Amino acid sequence: MVLLVVYNQAYDDCGWEIGEDVEESGCEDPKICNYCKVVYVKAEGPSDTLHYLWDFTKKPSILVAATPVKSNLSISWDQFKGGNNKSITFSEDPVYSFGIVLDKIWEYNDVNDTALMDWTNTNSSYLRALHMENFNWTLPPFMNESVANVESIDLKVVASSYIPRDSTAVSGSITLGVDLVLDRLNTNSSFTNSRFALEVLLASNDAFNTTATIVSRRSLDDEHSPGVFMLMDLRTPKAESGKGGYLQWRPVAYVAKERDLSNSTETRSYGVKNVTDHTTHLNNTLLYAYYSSNLDNFLVQSTAVSFGLKEDGFYKKTNYTSWTFMMGYGTPPDEDFSLLVIFVISIGLGLPALLTVISGIVMAVRRISQKKDDLYTDYEEEKCHSLSGLLSALHMKNVEAQYFCALMKKDYLSHMWDVEMRVEF
């Protein structure tokens, strides 16, 4: 099956054009079309064109190429089916290209419950390789999900658009979300504590003596991965300048279909290492069909990610593990705050600020009121002294004068009539 998806980036409201066995693919032989499991996505921008091609014919592979505007992809399907080199070409040479191959699923026997895979231990009692080309990959109807109740390794690839914050970067782009699900896998009967890891091969047209890097950084948004505030980036050498490729993921996997904190476990990354025997590892893959013998001059490396955490019960506890990573061209995107996160932050910062303002207003009003009370008290003191003088002139005792002053301080107006009556008497 051949699927062609065209994404025209020149419009604000972008639509997807989808076709099965379309003429634009150039695949005319039904036998070849049914044999090849290829999906093609193209993003056409004002200054460049991005091509995303992924293939599930044998080893799952993804190729990303940035080309000049209006550049077209051509596939020689007879040659591609035979695994021959240079069966994929572009009408204009790409400015940059890179790709990945999901090479192996590693099963290792974690007898010490360390959740760390030992690459140096190749003993069959510890490590077993599940080669991806040995799986029978099938494409369900487009945009549908597989629900077969059988042992399976599911791969879901989703293309979505985003606009980078950096105005000098590609004018809008596409990221691919790759979702790996290990569901009810039959583990090695001799392994008591099985865990799994994924090995990924990376190739790009960077020089062979350069290297990709893995960078970990903090994130403030955990909406899609509750409780996880870290991001991992695997960057090709030119990614730092915004003209390279990247993989991005959070160091978390899930042991149930409900992806919440209670069902989460950790992932471990193992750096990158060079791949020397290119032909053996990349033969009959999408990357070999495009790069062919040029791989000797280009960057080819591998990395691995394992799934599991100490004392989490191993894979056998749930017989389910899922992990997601993103793939794209340019600079790894910084995650924008979601509306929910913005709302929570606004409440968290705005409410204390509002309470502070209200408290300030209340204190200011109380101080003003206190000053008025002080002024009124001074006024009453003067009245009291004047009244005391008057009472003394009337030959009243000092105690009585103090009584009248107390009345004046307590409520001058309410007791004025009583004072006058006492004076007259």
Protein Blocks (a to p, Z undefined) as FASTA:
>chain_A
ZZdddddfkbmbdcddddehifklopablklmmmpccdddddddfkbccdddddfklmcc
dddddddehiacdddfklmmnopahkbccfbdcfbdcddddfbacddddfkonopacfkl
mcfklbccddfklpccddddehiacfbdcddddddddddddddfblkbcehiaddddddd
dehiacdfkbmbdcdddddddddfbdfkbccdddddddfbfklmghiacdcddddfklmn
opaccddddddddfbfblcfklgccdddebjaddfblmlmmgoifklmmnmmmlmmmccd
dddddeddehilpjmlnopacddddddehjdddddddfklmmmmmmmmmmmmmmmmmmmm
mmmmmmmmmmmmmmmmmmmmmmmmmmmmmmmmnopafklmmmmmmmmmmommlmmmmmmm
mmmZZ
